[in-house]
Amino acid sequence: MADGGGGGGGGAATYVRLATVTANARRSGGAGGVMTVETGVDVPDAALRTRATQSAPRLRSAYNTVVQQAAAALLPGAPPDVERLVRELQAVTDRTLGRAGARVLLGTVMIV
């Protein structure tokens, strides 16, 4: 993920992986589905990284709320708005940690 190659980001030591977030969603045809979002944060500042690690349960809770709201707002069969997810997850990350400096990173975002 963060190996220093490819022109950006720090090393793996700055990455804090968080649990995958899931929420109920509607697939095309109205069938029930699950929206899954893989999350983590890149935190170059050591003190803020410690705070992010200690705040992982609060971050997960905030991320769950954002993903649940995003999934509930989706029309059946519509793809997730990843740009909106990133903006909202970044905002709750900054609020939860008390300041900017941790960058939200998303892995897979899908509805199955």
Secondary structure, 3 states (H helix, E strand, C coil): CCCCCCCCCCCHHHEEECCCEEEEEECHHHCEEEEEEEEEEECCCHHHHHHHHHCHHHHHHHHHHHHHHHHHHCCCCCCCCHHHHHHHHHHHHHHHHCCCCCEEEEEEEEEC
